Amino acid sequence: MIAVSFLTELFAFLAVLSGSTLLVLIYLDNRKVRIDDGIAKFRRHIDALSPEARRNSVHFNNPDDRRE
């Protein structure tokens, strides 16, 4: 009887431990910055620039458009 109680408590403890570990991993995964976030931030920054500044940024980053 004591062994059954011990096993029940052990499995309950492992279930709680596994569940809390899973929650922590999900939280840490959602907290990470994704590459798409950086791309969206860059596009918002470019869109906020004036047309003259945007032209210079696009010209500088476009190798086909460079004229020396």
C-alpha positions in Angstrom: 0.0 0.0 0.0 2.8 2.4 0.8 4.6 1.6 -2.5 1.4 2.4 -4.4 1.1 5.7 -2.6 4.8 6.5 -3.3 4.5 5.7 -7.0 1.3 7.8 -7.2 3.1 10.8 -5.6 6.2 10.3 -7.8 4.2 10.3 -11.0 2.2 13.3 -9.8 5.4 15.2 -9.1 6.9 14.2 -12.5 3.7 15.4 -14.2 3.8 18.8 -12.5 7.5 19.1 -13.2 7.0 18.2 -16.9 4.0 20.6 -17.2 5.9 23.5 -15.7 9.0 22.8 -17.8 6.7 22.8 -20.9 5.2 26.2 -19.9 8.6 27.7 -19.4 9.8 26.5 -22.8 6.7 27.8 -24.5 7.2 31.2 -22.8 10.9 31.3 -23.8 10.1 30.4 -27.4 7.4 33.1 -27.7 9.8 35.7 -26.3 12.4 35.2 -29.0 12.8 37.8 -31.7 12.1 36.3 -35.1 13.8 37.2 -38.4 10.4 38.3 -39.7 10.1 40.8 -36.9 13.4 42.4 -38.0 12.3 42.6 -41.6 9.0 44.2 -40.7 10.8 46.7 -38.4 13.2 47.6 -41.3 10.3 48.1 -43.7 8.5 50.3 -41.3 11.7 52.3 -40.8 12.1 52.7 -44.6 8.5 53.7 -45.0 8.9 56.4 -42.4 11.7 58.0 -44.2 11.2 60.9 -46.5 11.3 60.2 -50.3 14.8 61.7 -50.6 16.2 59.7 -47.8 14.5 56.6 -49.0 15.9 57.1 -52.5 19.4 57.3 -51.0 18.9 54.2 -48.9 17.5 52.1 -51.7 20.2 53.4 -54.1 23.0 52.5 -51.6 21.6 49.0 -51.1 20.8 48.2 -54.8 24.1 47.2 -56.6 22.4 47.4 -60.0 21.5 51.0 -59.5 24.9 52.2 -58.3 26.6 54.6 -60.7 30.1 55.6 -60.1 
